Amino acid sequence: MNTSVSSSWNPWPWAIAGFLGCFFLTVVGFGVFAFRLRFDLVRPDYYEAELQHDAQRAGRERALAPGSAATVALDGAGRIDLQFPAGHAGAVSGATLRLYRPADARLDHELPLHPDPAGRQRLDTALAPGLWRAHLTWTHAGSDYLHEAVLVVPRVPVPVR
């Protein structure tokens, strides 16, 4: 009777262990990567703001009505120029400008406004280059208004030497 066992090397257990080890490291690496990602909501009080959606929609519609159009624009020097409707000039109360930065919620801020009697105001703000969303809110004759604008702050070109 011949009971000799062949002692040849079998690669399958090592290949399976190597594959499972690589798979485990990939899953752990992806978990660490996903944990470090930031997911910024539009605002920290997102749920409370969403509850006021109907009031905001009505304010947008009032701001779009003829004679109620406001403007928010960026001038060449990086300042924000605001113009309230002519019919609201001198009687605007509770005006605020909320600036949202979609790329980084940490840069969002809100500014109280005090327009001149003609309904104009210029703000010297240092905004980071890129896309900003401006929400201008004010109250006139007991009605709330909301005007939204998109501002794009250009990057300052670097002079070539």
C-alpha positions, 0 to 999 in steps of 0.5 A, a space after each residue: 500500500 502506497 500512502 505517500 502524500 504529495 507535498 506540492 504548494 497550493 496557492 488557493 488558500 493564499 489567494 483567497 486570504 489575499 483577496 479578502 484582505 484587500 477587500 477588507 482594506 478597501 471597505 475600511 478605506 472607503 469608510 474613512 473617506 466617507 466619514 471625512 466628507 462634509 455635507 453642508 445643508 443650505 442652512 443649519 435650521 433647514 427644517 424650520 426654514 422649510 416650514 415657512 416655505 409658503 410665506 417665502 413663496 408669497 414674498 417672492 411673488 410680491 417681489 416680482 409684482 410690477 413696481 416691486 422689483 428690487 436689484 442686487 448686483 456686484 460692481 467691479 470693485 467687489 461691492 454689493 449694490 442694492 436698490 429697493 423698489 421706488 415705491 418702497 423707498 423710505 418705508 422699508 423696515 427689517 431689511 436683511 441680506 443673506 448671502 449663501 455660499 453653496 460650496 462652503 456653508 461656513 462662509 454664509 452670513 446675514 447682514 442687516 440693511 439700512 437703505 438711504 431715503 432713495 432705497 439704495 445701499 452699497 455694501 463693502 464685503 469681502 466675498 470669496 471668489 465663486 458663486 453666491 446666492 443673495 436673498 434680500 428680504 424686507 417689509 413694506 406696509 405690513 407685507 414681507 418681500 423676498 428677492 433672490 439673486 445669483 452673484 458670481 465673484 470673479 477670481 482676481 487675475 494674478 499678474 505675470 512677471 
